[in-house]
Amino acid sequence: MRTERFPRLAATLLLAALVPAPATAQGAGTAEIVVSVDGSVRTIADGVRLARPGGTVVVLAGTYREPMVRVEKPLTIEGRGWPTLDGEDERALLLVTADDVTIRGIRFARVGISMTEDRAAVRVSDARRCAIVGNRFHDAFFGVYLARVEGCRIEGNEFVGRGGRESESTNGNAVHLWSVRDVDIVRNRIAGHRDGIYFEFVRQGRVAENVSEENIRYGLHFMYSDSSRYERNIFRRNGAGVAVMYTNVVEMTGNHFVDNRGSAAYGLLLKEIADPVLRANVFARNTVGMMADGTTRLVAEDNVFADNGWGVRLLANVQESRLIRNDFRGNSFDLATNGRAGDGAGLAGNWFEEYRGYDLDRDGRGDVPHRPVRLFSLLVERWDAVLVLQRSFFVGLLDGAERLLPSLTPERLVDAEPSMRPVAAAAPEAARDAVRGAPAPGALPRGGMR
């Protein structure tokens, strides 16, 4: 009997070696977990629980309604066929508290509104190296909320908020950052939120090639966020434009601030900041193109200010600032201030469409200094009701007399050698399109992305 069992045992072992074991792709500890509405793993939370650290949870097309998903280990969560994680207007959707988590290809919808907590479609807290790439956020209270994170990337996402009015409190911010370091926010499209992008206590942030428009308050709003760069973004048709507050060392290059209109609207507000550099930006059709309040060592060069109510407003508390080689055309007021001395700012080599000087030596620079601050603009600063007289014959005489015998306009806000032709280095095609009203490349269609 014993000798007969050896051949059977050998045959059994040989067969086991030749025939592959049953697939265990849905079992615990596998590298890839597949979640589907009719499969063996039917919730994203179960997929996350089953996946091993460093693995991938693949979510197939369908709608998933489940309690908030918690990710507490390194994972990739990847949607295929645009699966929807639906909060049913009751809850937040995804909370990440682990390093090295990637989320892509998911549609997040209907985050619940709350007046007591900042509910988000995706919230990342106390983590490093997150990547939120190529997702869609529809009707989210907050879209992506990062708190105390480092080295993260938010790229190629679409955010569509509920719209409405700020007083209705039905919208948070599309991208909200608090106490964050070394973050990239790149090529996202944002509409219909309270603020498109919000920074607070951020260091070394980069915001590039985003479209942020038709938001209730600001297209971009940041406070106490030093050493950051904002490059080639479009901020358009937002309630109040872009606000930069209580911040040091900011570079804004190649951005478009367009069609931000209203009684308290501006393309860009700089308030209580030091060492900002604005280079090759376009400010077009805003109530105020750029307003500087309590700004120190501002450098604004090679920008275009076109068809704004006020091109630039420099309050009297601006210090050690320079406007160099900018173009001013079609503005009701190219430059305005609320003080006479204008000691805090200087002008050099700008082009003003309203300049009526001459260039006898043909060196491209005007031989007659230009005073861009109109006497009428000083009156408007004190009594805004006199704006109704802007096109009157009397105002024309007033400004003409001040140009001939300047006595009331600021003494130092004078361009000694204004350029005789447009000089700004803002990309010519982009600047032209913005001024004419054509949509800039990558812009959202009016009404958002529904």
Protein Blocks (a to p, Z undefined) as FASTA:
>chain_A
ZZmmmmmmmmmmmmmmmpccddfklbghiabdcddfklmblbfklmmmmpcghiacddde
ddddddddddfbdcddddehiiaddeklpacfbdcfbehiacehiacehiacdfkbccdf
bdcehiehiacehiacehifbfcdcehiehiacehiacddeehafklopaccfbdcehie
hiadehiacehiabfbdcehiahiacehiacehifkbmbdcehiahiacehiacehifnl
padehiehiadehiacehiacjkbcfbdcehiahiacehiacehifblbdcehiahiace
hiacehifblbdcdfkbghiacehiacehiablbacfbfklmmbccehiacfklccdcfk
onopafbdcdfbcfklmmmmmmmmlmmmmmpmklmmmmmmmmmmgckbcfklccfbacfb
dfbfbdfklmmmmmnopacehiacehijZZ
